[in-house]
């Protein structure tokens, strides 16, 4: 299957938290170690697939926790 042309760069989803949970996924962006290390070498379709997986992992984490109190807040801007 031909890869879709991208007009915009798919940004790195890193949130700057960079801590792994018990399952090995980053607590900030929900990527695995391999997904984090290989990000710059991946095609855009692979990046989109990983972003979908990260979203699913995030939703699963919210469902397990059951409330928003345990979610690590995004770091506020300094300016």
PyMOL Python script that loads the backbone (N, CA, C, O; Angstrom):
from pymol import cmd

cmd.read_pdbstr("""\
ATOM      1  N   UNK A   1       0.844  -1.181   0.000  1.00  0.00           N
ATOM      2  CA  UNK A   1       0.000   0.000   0.000  1.00  0.00           C
ATOM      3  C   UNK A   1       0.886   1.239   0.000  1.00  0.00           C
ATOM      4  O   UNK A   1       1.853   1.315   0.758  1.00  0.00           O
ATOM      5  N   UNK A   2       0.562   2.200  -0.840  1.00  0.00           N
ATOM      6  CA  UNK A   2       1.341   3.427  -0.931  1.00  0.00           C
ATOM      7  C   UNK A   2       1.132   4.280   0.305  1.00  0.00           C
ATOM      8  O   UNK A   2       0.035   4.351   0.859  1.00  0.00           O
ATOM      9  N   UNK A   3       2.210   4.924   0.722  1.00  0.00           N
ATOM     10  CA  UNK A   3       2.126   5.770   1.918  1.00  0.00           C
ATOM     11  C   UNK A   3       1.525   7.121   1.556  1.00  0.00           C
ATOM     12  O   UNK A   3       1.854   7.698   0.520  1.00  0.00           O
ATOM     13  N   UNK A   4       0.649   7.618   2.408  1.00  0.00           N
ATOM     14  CA  UNK A   4      -0.003   8.904   2.195  1.00  0.00           C
ATOM     15  C   UNK A   4       1.017  10.026   2.346  1.00  0.00           C
ATOM     16  O   UNK A   4       1.867   9.989   3.235  1.00  0.00           O
ATOM     17  N   UNK A   5       0.927  11.020   1.472  1.00  0.00           N
ATOM     18  CA  UNK A   5       1.817  12.165   1.574  1.00  0.00           C
ATOM     19  C   UNK A   5       1.445  13.004   2.786  1.00  0.00           C
ATOM     20  O   UNK A   5       0.267  13.232   3.059  1.00  0.00           O
ATOM     21  N   UNK A   6       2.448  13.457   3.500  1.00  0.00           N
ATOM     22  CA  UNK A   6       2.226  14.301   4.673  1.00  0.00           C
ATOM     23  C   UNK A   6       2.686  15.722   4.354  1.00  0.00           C
ATOM     24  O   UNK A   6       3.792  15.923   3.853  1.00  0.00           O
ATOM     25  N   UNK A   7       1.853  16.683   4.639  1.00  0.00           N
ATOM     26  CA  UNK A   7       2.214  18.069   4.430  1.00  0.00           C
ATOM     27  C   UNK A   7       2.821  18.688   5.682  1.00  0.00           C
ATOM     28  O   UNK A   7       3.510  19.706   5.609  1.00  0.00           O
ATOM     29  N   UNK A   8       2.563  18.068   6.829  1.00  0.00           N
ATOM     30  CA  UNK A   8       3.075  18.576   8.086  1.00  0.00           C
ATOM     31  C   UNK A   8       3.859  17.481   8.788  1.00  0.00           C
ATOM     32  O   UNK A   8       3.548  16.298   8.654  1.00  0.00           O
ATOM     33  N   UNK A   9       4.859  17.875   9.523  1.00  0.00           N
ATOM     34  CA  UNK A   9       5.663  16.928  10.286  1.00  0.00           C
ATOM     35  C   UNK A   9       4.830  16.399  11.452  1.00  0.00           C
ATOM     36  O   UNK A   9       4.120  17.163  12.106  1.00  0.00           O
ATOM     37  N   UNK A  10       4.914  15.104  11.710  1.00  0.00           N
ATOM     38  CA  UNK A  10       4.229  14.524  12.864  1.00  0.00           C
ATOM     39  C   UNK A  10       5.120  14.777  14.070  1.00  0.00           C
ATOM     40  O   UNK A  10       6.226  14.240  14.134  1.00  0.00           O
ATOM     41  N   UNK A  11       4.668  15.584  15.029  1.00  0.00           N
ATOM     42  CA  UNK A  11       5.528  15.967  16.151  1.00  0.00           C
ATOM     43  C   UNK A  11       5.793  14.813  17.112  1.00  0.00           C
ATOM     44  O   UNK A  11       4.987  13.892  17.247  1.00  0.00           O
ATOM     45  N   UNK A  12       6.931  14.887  17.766  1.00  0.00           N
ATOM     46  CA  UNK A  12       7.283  13.929  18.803  1.00  0.00           C
ATOM     47  C   UNK A  12       6.321  14.152  19.974  1.00  0.00           C
ATOM     48  O   UNK A  12       6.182  15.285  20.433  1.00  0.00           O
ATOM     49  N   UNK A  13       5.657  13.110  20.467  1.00  0.00           N
ATOM     50  CA  UNK A  13       4.668  13.275  21.535  1.00  0.00           C
ATOM     51  C   UNK A  13       5.257  13.390  22.943  1.00  0.00           C
ATOM     52  O   UNK A  13       4.511  13.388  23.923  1.00  0.00           O
ATOM     53  N   UNK A  14       6.567  13.489  23.055  1.00  0.00           N
ATOM     54  CA  UNK A  14       7.214  13.545  24.371  1.00  0.00           C
ATOM     55  C   UNK A  14       6.663  14.704  25.203  1.00  0.00           C
ATOM     56  O   UNK A  14       6.530  15.827  24.715  1.00  0.00           O
ATOM     57  N   UNK A  15       6.344  14.412  26.466  1.00  0.00           N
ATOM     58  CA  UNK A  15       5.827  15.415  27.393  1.00  0.00           C
ATOM     59  C   UNK A  15       6.900  15.873  28.376  1.00  0.00           C
ATOM     60  O   UNK A  15       6.653  16.749  29.205  1.00  0.00           O
ATOM     61  N   UNK A  16       8.094  15.280  28.286  1.00  0.00           N
ATOM     62  CA  UNK A  16       9.191  15.658  29.166  1.00  0.00           C
ATOM     63  C   UNK A  16       9.147  14.997  30.529  1.00  0.00           C
ATOM     64  O   UNK A  16       9.913  15.380  31.414  1.00  0.00           O
ATOM     65  N   UNK A  17       8.278  14.018  30.732  1.00  0.00           N
ATOM     66  CA  UNK A  17       8.195  13.324  32.022  1.00  0.00           C
ATOM     67  C   UNK A  17       9.195  12.174  32.048  1.00  0.00           C
ATOM     68  O   UNK A  17       9.939  12.024  33.017  1.00  0.00           O
ATOM     69  N   UNK A  18       9.220  11.366  31.002  1.00  0.00           N
ATOM     70  CA  UNK A  18      10.232  10.330  30.775  1.00  0.00           C
ATOM     71  C   UNK A  18      10.467   9.400  31.959  1.00  0.00           C
ATOM     72  O   UNK A  18      11.608   9.185  32.369  1.00  0.00           O
ATOM     73  N   UNK A  19       9.404   8.857  32.500  1.00  0.00           N
ATOM     74  CA  UNK A  19       9.471   7.823  33.535  1.00  0.00           C
ATOM     75  C   UNK A  19       8.633   6.652  33.051  1.00  0.00           C
ATOM     76  O   UNK A  19       7.541   6.839  32.516  1.00  0.00           O
ATOM     77  N   UNK A  20       9.148   5.444  33.240  1.00  0.00           N
ATOM     78  CA  UNK A  20       8.410   4.257  32.806  1.00  0.00           C
ATOM     79  C   UNK A  20       7.508   3.739  33.910  1.00  0.00           C
ATOM     80  O   UNK A  20       7.867   3.762  35.087  1.00  0.00           O
ATOM     81  N   UNK A  21       6.321   3.269  33.511  1.00  0.00           N
ATOM     82  CA  UNK A  21       5.425   2.636  34.476  1.00  0.00           C
ATOM     83  C   UNK A  21       5.795   1.159  34.598  1.00  0.00           C
ATOM     84  O   UNK A  21       6.784   0.716  34.015  1.00  0.00           O
ATOM     85  N   UNK A  22       5.014   0.407  35.343  1.00  0.00           N
ATOM     86  CA  UNK A  22       5.331  -1.004  35.576  1.00  0.00           C
ATOM     87  C   UNK A  22       5.254  -1.836  34.292  1.00  0.00           C
ATOM     88  O   UNK A  22       5.878  -2.894  34.210  1.00  0.00           O
ATOM     89  N   UNK A  23       4.510  -1.379  33.306  1.00  0.00           N
ATOM     90  CA  UNK A  23       4.396  -2.113  32.037  1.00  0.00           C
ATOM     91  C   UNK A  23       5.459  -1.688  31.037  1.00  0.00           C
ATOM     92  O   UNK A  23       5.545  -2.263  29.952  1.00  0.00           O
ATOM     93  N   UNK A  24       6.275  -0.689  31.380  1.00  0.00           N
ATOM     94  CA  UNK A  24       7.351  -0.252  30.500  1.00  0.00           C
ATOM     95  C   UNK A  24       6.996   0.891  29.581  1.00  0.00           C
ATOM     96  O   UNK A  24       7.796   1.258  28.720  1.00  0.00           O
ATOM     97  N   UNK A  25       5.804   1.471  29.741  1.00  0.00           N
ATOM     98  CA  UNK A  25       5.403   2.608  28.921  1.00  0.00           C
ATOM     99  C   UNK A  25       5.718   3.907  29.662  1.00  0.00           C
ATOM    100  O   UNK A  25       5.611   3.984  30.885  1.00  0.00           O
ATOM    101  N   UNK A  26       6.107   4.922  28.895  1.00  0.00           N
ATOM    102  CA  UNK A  26       6.399   6.231  29.476  1.00  0.00           C
ATOM    103  C   UNK A  26       5.134   6.799  30.114  1.00  0.00           C
ATOM    104  O   UNK A  26       4.052   6.715  29.533  1.00  0.00           O
ATOM    105  N   UNK A  27       5.265   7.372  31.295  1.00  0.00           N
ATOM    106  CA  UNK A  27       4.113   7.957  31.992  1.00  0.00           C
ATOM    107  C   UNK A  27       3.629   9.248  31.331  1.00  0.00           C
ATOM    108  O   UNK A  27       2.495   9.670  31.559  1.00  0.00           O
ATOM    109  N   UNK A  28       4.462   9.867  30.528  1.00  0.00           N
ATOM    110  CA  UNK A  28       4.073  11.112  29.871  1.00  0.00           C
ATOM    111  C   UNK A  28       3.435  10.922  28.513  1.00  0.00           C
ATOM    112  O   UNK A  28       2.374  11.482  28.237  1.00  0.00           O
ATOM    113  N   UNK A  29       4.079  10.129  27.656  1.00  0.00           N
ATOM    114  CA  UNK A  29       3.585   9.989  26.278  1.00  0.00           C
ATOM    115  C   UNK A  29       3.052   8.595  25.961  1.00  0.00           C
ATOM    116  O   UNK A  29       2.492   8.380  24.886  1.00  0.00           O
ATOM    117  N   UNK A  30       3.216   7.651  26.877  1.00  0.00           N
ATOM    118  CA  UNK A  30       2.682   6.287  26.738  1.00  0.00           C
ATOM    119  C   UNK A  30       3.345   5.471  25.631  1.00  0.00           C
ATOM    120  O   UNK A  30       2.760   4.512  25.129  1.00  0.00           O
ATOM    121  N   UNK A  31       4.569   5.851  25.250  1.00  0.00           N
ATOM    122  CA  UNK A  31       5.305   5.046  24.273  1.00  0.00           C
ATOM    123  C   UNK A  31       6.196   4.045  24.997  1.00  0.00           C
ATOM    124  O   UNK A  31       6.595   4.258  26.142  1.00  0.00           O
ATOM    125  N   UNK A  32       6.499   2.947  24.307  1.00  0.00           N
ATOM    126  CA  UNK A  32       7.445   1.971  24.848  1.00  0.00           C
ATOM    127  C   UNK A  32       8.862   2.509  24.647  1.00  0.00           C
ATOM    128  O   UNK A  32       9.075   3.487  23.932  1.00  0.00           O
ATOM    129  N   UNK A  33       9.806   1.861  25.282  1.00  0.00           N
ATOM    130  CA  UNK A  33      11.206   2.273  25.137  1.00  0.00           C
ATOM    131  C   UNK A  33      11.622   2.230  23.665  1.00  0.00           C
ATOM    132  O   UNK A  33      12.231   3.174  23.162  1.00  0.00           O
ATOM    133  N   UNK A  34      11.293   1.141  22.982  1.00  0.00           N
ATOM    134  CA  UNK A  34      11.655   1.002  21.569  1.00  0.00           C
ATOM    135  C   UNK A  34      10.993   2.088  20.722  1.00  0.00           C
ATOM    136  O   UNK A  34      11.628   2.646  19.827  1.00  0.00           O
ATOM    137  N   UNK A  35       9.733   2.389  20.993  1.00  0.00           N
ATOM    138  CA  UNK A  35       9.028   3.432  20.240  1.00  0.00           C
ATOM    139  C   UNK A  35       9.679   4.790  20.458  1.00  0.00           C
ATOM    140  O   UNK A  35       9.766   5.591  19.527  1.00  0.00           O
ATOM    141  N   UNK A  36      10.135   5.055  21.670  1.00  0.00           N
ATOM    142  CA  UNK A  36      10.807   6.335  21.953  1.00  0.00           C
ATOM    143  C   UNK A  36      12.144   6.426  21.226  1.00  0.00           C
ATOM    144  O   UNK A  36      12.450   7.452  20.619  1.00  0.00           O
ATOM    145  N   UNK A  37      12.943   5.360  21.283  1.00  0.00           N
ATOM    146  CA  UNK A  37      14.272   5.390  20.679  1.00  0.00           C
ATOM    147  C   UNK A  37      14.229   5.406  19.152  1.00  0.00           C
ATOM    148  O   UNK A  37      15.116   5.979  18.519  1.00  0.00           O
ATOM    149  N   UNK A  38      13.224   4.795  18.559  1.00  0.00           N
ATOM    150  CA  UNK A  38      13.150   4.675  17.103  1.00  0.00           C
ATOM    151  C   UNK A  38      12.324   5.783  16.441  1.00  0.00           C
ATOM    152  O   UNK A  38      12.185   5.783  15.218  1.00  0.00           O
ATOM    153  N   UNK A  39      11.778   6.715  17.205  1.00  0.00           N
ATOM    154  CA  UNK A  39      10.837   7.704  16.682  1.00  0.00           C
ATOM    155  C   UNK A  39      11.358   8.425  15.436  1.00  0.00           C
ATOM    156  O   UNK A  39      10.622   8.560  14.458  1.00  0.00           O
ATOM    157  N   UNK A  40      12.593   8.884  15.450  1.00  0.00           N
ATOM    158  CA  UNK A  40      13.125   9.670  14.338  1.00  0.00           C
ATOM    159  C   UNK A  40      13.353   8.822  13.078  1.00  0.00           C
ATOM    160  O   UNK A  40      13.461   9.370  11.981  1.00  0.00           O
ATOM    161  N   UNK A  41      13.426   7.512  13.220  1.00  0.00           N
ATOM    162  CA  UNK A  41      13.671   6.626  12.082  1.00  0.00           C
ATOM    163  C   UNK A  41      12.383   6.059  11.488  1.00  0.00           C
ATOM    164  O   UNK A  41      12.419   5.415  10.439  1.00  0.00           O
ATOM    165  N   UNK A  42      11.264   6.287  12.136  1.00  0.00           N
ATOM    166  CA  UNK A  42       9.993   5.707  11.703  1.00  0.00           C
ATOM    167  C   UNK A  42       9.374   6.494  10.555  1.00  0.00           C
ATOM    168  O   UNK A  42       9.588   7.699  10.425  1.00  0.00           O
ATOM    169  N   UNK A  43       8.606   5.797   9.728  1.00  0.00           N
ATOM    170  CA  UNK A  43       7.850   6.471   8.667  1.00  0.00           C
ATOM    171  C   UNK A  43       6.645   7.174   9.302  1.00  0.00           C
ATOM    172  O   UNK A  43       6.292   6.910  10.451  1.00  0.00           O
ATOM    173  N   UNK A  44       6.032   8.059   8.546  1.00  0.00           N
ATOM    174  CA  UNK A  44       4.869   8.783   9.069  1.00  0.00           C
ATOM    175  C   UNK A  44       3.710   7.850   9.390  1.00  0.00           C
ATOM    176  O   UNK A  44       2.990   8.073  10.363  1.00  0.00           O
ATOM    177  N   UNK A  45       3.520   6.813   8.588  1.00  0.00           N
ATOM    178  CA  UNK A  45       2.434   5.870   8.879  1.00  0.00           C
ATOM    179  C   UNK A  45       2.717   5.109  10.173  1.00  0.00           C
ATOM    180  O   UNK A  45       1.795   4.836  10.941  1.00  0.00           O
ATOM    181  N   UNK A  46       3.977   4.764  10.422  1.00  0.00           N
ATOM    182  CA  UNK A  46       4.336   4.090  11.674  1.00  0.00           C
ATOM    183  C   UNK A  46       4.135   5.025  12.866  1.00  0.00           C
ATOM    184  O   UNK A  46       3.684   4.597  13.928  1.00  0.00           O
ATOM    185  N   UNK A  47       4.471   6.300  12.684  1.00  0.00           N
ATOM    186  CA  UNK A  47       4.275   7.281  13.757  1.00  0.00           C
ATOM    187  C   UNK A  47       2.790   7.441  14.081  1.00  0.00           C
ATOM    188  O   UNK A  47       2.411   7.508  15.250  1.00  0.00           O
ATOM    189  N   UNK A  48       1.949   7.501  13.045  1.00  0.00           N
ATOM    190  CA  UNK A  48       0.505   7.614  13.279  1.00  0.00           C
ATOM    191  C   UNK A  48      -0.018   6.394  14.030  1.00  0.00           C
ATOM    192  O   UNK A  48      -0.857   6.522  14.923  1.00  0.00           O
ATOM    193  N   UNK A  49       0.471   5.225  13.672  1.00  0.00           N
ATOM    194  CA  UNK A  49       0.058   3.994  14.351  1.00  0.00           C
ATOM    195  C   UNK A  49       0.458   4.044  15.826  1.00  0.00           C
ATOM    196  O   UNK A  49      -0.331   3.672  16.695  1.00  0.00           O
ATOM    197  N   UNK A  50       1.667   4.498  16.110  1.00  0.00           N
ATOM    198  CA  UNK A  50       2.134   4.595  17.496  1.00  0.00           C
ATOM    199  C   UNK A  50       1.310   5.624  18.264  1.00  0.00           C
ATOM    200  O   UNK A  50       0.983   5.402  19.430  1.00  0.00           O
ATOM    201  N   UNK A  51       0.974   6.734  17.634  1.00  0.00           N
ATOM    202  CA  UNK A  51       0.149   7.742  18.305  1.00  0.00           C
ATOM    203  C   UNK A  51      -1.229   7.188  18.648  1.00  0.00           C
ATOM    204  O   UNK A  51      -1.770   7.498  19.710  1.00  0.00           O
ATOM    205  N   UNK A  52      -1.807   6.369  17.761  1.00  0.00           N
ATOM    206  CA  UNK A  52      -3.091   5.721  18.063  1.00  0.00           C
ATOM    207  C   UNK A  52      -2.941   4.775  19.255  1.00  0.00           C
ATOM    208  O   UNK A  52      -3.789   4.749  20.146  1.00  0.00           O
ATOM    209  N   UNK A  53      -1.855   3.998  19.263  1.00  0.00           N
ATOM    210  CA  UNK A  53      -1.606   3.088  20.385  1.00  0.00           C
ATOM    211  C   UNK A  53      -1.433   3.863  21.690  1.00  0.00           C
ATOM    212  O   UNK A  53      -1.944   3.454  22.733  1.00  0.00           O
ATOM    213  N   UNK A  54      -0.714   4.979  21.628  1.00  0.00           N
ATOM    214  CA  UNK A  54      -0.503   5.803  22.826  1.00  0.00           C
ATOM    215  C   UNK A  54      -1.831   6.327  23.363  1.00  0.00           C
ATOM    216  O   UNK A  54      -2.054   6.351  24.573  1.00  0.00           O
ATOM    217  N   UNK A  55      -2.702   6.743  22.461  1.00  0.00           N
ATOM    218  CA  UNK A  55      -4.018   7.235  22.880  1.00  0.00           C
ATOM    219  C   UNK A  55      -4.812   6.125  23.564  1.00  0.00           C
ATOM    220  O   UNK A  55      -5.457   6.354  24.587  1.00  0.00           O
ATOM    221  N   UNK A  56      -4.761   4.927  22.997  1.00  0.00           N
ATOM    222  CA  UNK A  56      -5.454   3.787  23.606  1.00  0.00           C
ATOM    223  C   UNK A  56      -4.871   3.459  24.979  1.00  0.00           C
ATOM    224  O   UNK A  56      -5.613   3.154  25.913  1.00  0.00           O
ATOM    225  N   UNK A  57      -3.561   3.521  25.100  1.00  0.00           N
ATOM    226  CA  UNK A  57      -2.911   3.250  26.392  1.00  0.00           C
ATOM    227  C   UNK A  57      -3.315   4.290  27.424  1.00  0.00           C
ATOM    228  O   UNK A  57      -3.549   3.968  28.589  1.00  0.00           O
ATOM    229  N   UNK A  58      -3.394   5.543  26.983  1.00  0.00           N
ATOM    230  CA  UNK A  58      -3.799   6.624  27.885  1.00  0.00           C
ATOM    231  C   UNK A  58      -5.230   6.401  28.379  1.00  0.00           C
ATOM    232  O   UNK A  58      -5.505   6.521  29.573  1.00  0.00           O
ATOM    233  N   UNK A  59      -6.132   6.078  27.463  1.00  0.00           N
ATOM    234  CA  UNK A  59      -7.526   5.829  27.851  1.00  0.00           C
ATOM    235  C   UNK A  59      -7.630   4.638  28.798  1.00  0.00           C
ATOM    236  O   UNK A  59      -8.411   4.665  29.749  1.00  0.00           O
ATOM    237  N   UNK A  60      -6.854   3.605  28.543  1.00  0.00           N
ATOM    238  CA  UNK A  60      -6.857   2.428  29.413  1.00  0.00           C
ATOM    239  C   UNK A  60      -6.369   2.805  30.816  1.00  0.00           C
ATOM    240  O   UNK A  60      -6.914   2.333  31.814  1.00  0.00           O
ATOM    241  N   UNK A  61      -5.350   3.649  30.885  1.00  0.00           N
ATOM    242  CA  UNK A  61      -4.832   4.099  32.181  1.00  0.00           C
ATOM    243  C   UNK A  61      -5.889   4.894  32.937  1.00  0.00           C
ATOM    244  O   UNK A  61      -6.067   4.704  34.140  1.00  0.00           O
ATOM    245  N   UNK A  62      -6.592   5.782  32.237  1.00  0.00           N
ATOM    246  CA  UNK A  62      -7.650   6.565  32.881  1.00  0.00           C
ATOM    247  C   UNK A  62      -8.758   5.662  33.404  1.00  0.00           C
ATOM    248  O   UNK A  62      -9.283   5.884  34.495  1.00  0.00           O
ATOM    249  N   UNK A  63      -9.109   4.654  32.632  1.00  0.00           N
ATOM    250  CA  UNK A  63     -10.169   3.734  33.030  1.00  0.00           C
ATOM    251  C   UNK A  63      -9.766   2.942  34.271  1.00  0.00           C
ATOM    252  O   UNK A  63     -10.585   2.726  35.164  1.00  0.00           O
ATOM    253  N   UNK A  64      -8.511   2.512  34.330  1.00  0.00           N
ATOM    254  CA  UNK A  64      -8.026   1.747  35.480  1.00  0.00           C
ATOM    255  C   UNK A  64      -7.975   2.617  36.732  1.00  0.00           C
ATOM    256  O   UNK A  64      -8.380   2.184  37.811  1.00  0.00           O
ATOM    257  N   UNK A  65      -7.480   3.839  36.588  1.00  0.00           N
ATOM    258  CA  UNK A  65      -7.357   4.733  37.746  1.00  0.00           C
ATOM    259  C   UNK A  65      -8.719   5.205  38.232  1.00  0.00           C
ATOM    260  O   UNK A  65      -8.929   5.358  39.435  1.00  0.00           O
ATOM    261  N   UNK A  66      -9.631   5.432  37.323  1.00  0.00           N
ATOM    262  CA  UNK A  66     -10.986   5.790  37.703  1.00  0.00           C
ATOM    263  C   UNK A  66     -11.205   7.248  38.052  1.00  0.00           C
ATOM    264  O   UNK A  66     -12.352   7.686  38.146  1.00  0.00           O
ATOM    265  N   UNK A  67     -10.152   8.007  38.245  1.00  0.00           N
ATOM    266  CA  UNK A  67     -10.328   9.434  38.515  1.00  0.00           C
ATOM    267  C   UNK A  67      -9.130  10.207  37.992  1.00  0.00           C
ATOM    268  O   UNK A  67      -8.116   9.620  37.615  1.00  0.00           O
ATOM    269  N   UNK A  68      -9.255  11.520  37.972  1.00  0.00           N
ATOM    270  CA  UNK A  68      -8.204  12.371  37.425  1.00  0.00           C
ATOM    271  C   UNK A  68      -7.180  12.802  38.463  1.00  0.00           C
ATOM    272  O   UNK A  68      -6.220  13.487  38.108  1.00  0.00           O
ATOM    273  N   UNK A  69      -7.336  12.439  39.714  1.00  0.00           N
ATOM    274  CA  UNK A  69      -6.416  12.898  40.747  1.00  0.00           C
ATOM    275  C   UNK A  69      -5.026  12.289  40.604  1.00  0.00           C
ATOM    276  O   UNK A  69      -4.038  12.933  40.956  1.00  0.00           O
ATOM    277  N   UNK A  70      -4.931  11.072  40.099  1.00  0.00           N
ATOM    278  CA  UNK A  70      -3.648  10.401  39.993  1.00  0.00           C
ATOM    279  C   UNK A  70      -2.889  10.725  38.713  1.00  0.00           C
ATOM    280  O   UNK A  70      -1.745  10.301  38.549  1.00  0.00           O
ATOM    281  N   UNK A  71      -3.509  11.465  37.813  1.00  0.00           N
ATOM    282  CA  UNK A  71      -2.867  11.782  36.549  1.00  0.00           C
ATOM    283  C   UNK A  71      -1.832  12.877  36.782  1.00  0.00           C
ATOM    284  O   UNK A  71      -2.108  13.883  37.437  1.00  0.00           O
ATOM    285  N   UNK A  72      -0.652  12.669  36.242  1.00  0.00           N
ATOM    286  CA  UNK A  72       0.409  13.657  36.382  1.00  0.00           C
ATOM    287  C   UNK A  72       0.063  14.844  35.490  1.00  0.00           C
ATOM    288  O   UNK A  72      -0.124  14.670  34.286  1.00  0.00           O
ATOM    289  N   UNK A  73      -0.027  16.045  36.055  1.00  0.00           N
ATOM    290  CA  UNK A  73      -0.386  17.207  35.247  1.00  0.00           C
ATOM    291  C   UNK A  73       0.748  17.585  34.302  1.00  0.00           C
ATOM    292  O   UNK A  73       1.922  17.331  34.574  1.00  0.00           O
ATOM    293  N   UNK A  74       0.371  18.191  33.201  1.00  0.00           N
ATOM    294  CA  UNK A  74       1.360  18.668  32.258  1.00  0.00           C
ATOM    295  C   UNK A  74       2.113  19.831  32.900  1.00  0.00           C
ATOM    296  O   UNK A  74       1.526  20.644  33.614  1.00  0.00           O
ATOM    297  N   UNK A  75       3.412  19.900  32.639  1.00  0.00           N
ATOM    298  CA  UNK A  75       4.218  20.962  33.227  1.00  0.00           C
ATOM    299  C   UNK A  75       3.740  22.314  32.705  1.00  0.00           C
ATOM    300  O   UNK A  75       3.606  22.497  31.495  1.00  0.00           O
ATOM    301  N   UNK A  76       3.480  23.266  33.609  1.00  0.00           N
ATOM    302  CA  UNK A  76       3.002  24.578  33.167  1.00  0.00           C
ATOM    303  C   UNK A  76       4.104  25.361  32.456  1.00  0.00           C
ATOM    304  O   UNK A  76       5.292  25.148  32.698  1.00  0.00           O
ATOM    305  N   UNK A  77       3.689  26.268  31.577  1.00  0.00           N
ATOM    306  CA  UNK A  77       4.645  27.132  30.897  1.00  0.00           C
ATOM    307  C   UNK A  77       5.231  28.127  31.882  1.00  0.00           C
ATOM    308  O   UNK A  77       4.570  28.531  32.838  1.00  0.00           O
ATOM    309  N   UNK A  78       6.474  28.518  31.643  1.00  0.00           N
ATOM    310  CA  UNK A  78       7.133  29.480  32.521  1.00  0.00           C
ATOM    311  C   UNK A  78       6.857  30.918  32.107  1.00  0.00           C
ATOM    312  O   UNK A  78       7.115  31.852  32.866  1.00  0.00           O
ATOM    313  N   UNK A  79       6.331  31.090  30.898  1.00  0.00           N
ATOM    314  CA  UNK A  79       6.102  32.451  30.427  1.00  0.00           C
ATOM    315  C   UNK A  79       4.668  32.667  30.053  1.00  0.00           C
ATOM    316  O   UNK A  79       4.297  33.764  29.633  1.00  0.00           O
TER     317      UNK A  79
END
""", "prot")
cmd.dss("prot")
cmd.show_as("cartoon", "prot")
cmd.util.cbc("prot")
cmd.orient("prot")
